[in-house]
């Protein structure tokens, strides 16, 4: 799971995405995978633990891509009026990873 590149504490993808909702044209960005990944990598996030800023390019790209899929798969995943993410993204990412590992074990 994503960790702050400065203090090493785990990050909540929901909180990270909420920081990005202030970007102009955020709704459009969330509809296009390449624009989303580009925005994540260039965005300066603020760690809720240490308060330091870091760029999204230091976050795991595979997780960012999965977050994009989750946000687009579940309608109403973002409350645009209140700029809040309604999904528990970290829980969904962990579940997805467990299912991937299970599939590998069953096929292997």
C-alpha positions in Angstrom: 0.0 0.0 0.0 1.0 3.6 -0.6 3.3 5.1 2.0 4.6 8.7 2.5 8.0 8.8 0.8 9.2 11.1 3.6 8.0 9.6 6.9 7.0 6.1 5.7 3.5 6.0 7.2 0.7 4.4 5.3 -1.5 6.8 3.2 -5.2 6.6 2.6 -6.0 6.8 -1.2 -9.4 8.4 -0.4 -7.7 11.3 1.4 -5.2 11.6 -1.5 -7.9 11.8 -4.1 -9.8 14.3 -2.0 -6.8 16.6 -2.1 -6.9 16.4 -5.9 -10.6 17.3 -6.2 -9.7 20.9 -6.1 -7.9 20.6 -9.5 -9.7 22.5 -12.2 -11.6 20.1 -14.4 -11.2 17.3 -11.9 -14.3 15.5 -13.1 -12.9 15.4 -16.7 -9.6 14.2 -15.4 -11.2 11.3 -13.6 -12.8 10.1 -16.8 -9.5 9.7 -18.7 -6.9 7.2 -17.4 -3.8 8.9 -18.9 -4.9 12.4 -17.7 -5.6 10.9 -14.2 -2.2 9.2 -14.0 -0.5 12.3 -15.3 -2.4 14.5 -12.7 -1.5 12.1 -9.8 2.2 12.0 -10.8 2.4 15.8 -11.0 0.3 16.7 -8.0 1.9 17.9 -4.8 0.2 15.9 -2.0 0.4 16.8 1.7 1.1 13.9 4.1 -1.5 13.9 6.9 1.1 12.4 9.3 4.2 14.5 8.9 2.7 17.5 7.1 5.3 17.5 4.4 4.5 17.7 0.7 5.6 15.1 -1.9 4.8 14.5 -5.6 2.5 11.7 -6.6 5.2 10.3 -8.9 6.5 8.7 -5.7 3.3 6.7 -5.2 2.9 3.2 -6.6 1.6 3.6 -10.2 -0.2 0.3 -10.2 -2.2 1.4 -7.2 -3.1 4.7 -8.9 -4.3 2.8 -11.9 -6.5 0.6 -9.8 -7.8 3.6 -7.9 -8.8 5.1 -11.3 -10.7 1.9 -12.1 -12.4 1.8 -8.8 -13.6 5.4 -9.0 -15.0 4.8 -12.4 -16.5 1.4 -11.7 -18.6 2.6 -8.8 -21.1 5.3 -9.7 -21.4 8.0 -7.1 -18.0 7.2 -5.7 -17.3 10.9 -5.3 -19.5 13.4 -3.7 -18.6 16.4 -5.9 -20.7 18.9 -3.9 -18.7 18.2 -0.7 -15.5 17.1 -2.4 -15.4 13.8 -0.6 -14.6 10.3 -1.8 -17.3 7.8 -0.7 -15.4 4.6 -1.3 -12.9 3.0 1.1 -10.2 2.8 -1.5 -7.6 1.2 0.7 -9.9 -1.6 1.7 -10.9 -2.2 -1.9 -7.2 -2.2 -3.0 -6.4 -4.7 -0.3 -9.2 -6.9 -1.3 -8.2 -6.7 -4.9 -4.6 -7.7 -4.0 -5.9 -10.6 -1.9 -8.0 -11.9 -4.8 -5.1 -11.5 -7.2 -2.9 -13.6 -4.9 -5.6 -16.2 -4.5 -6.0 -16.5 -8.3 -2.2 -17.0 -8.6 -2.2 -19.7 -6.0 -5.2 -21.5 -7.6 -3.6 -21.3 -11.1 -0.1 -22.2 -9.9 
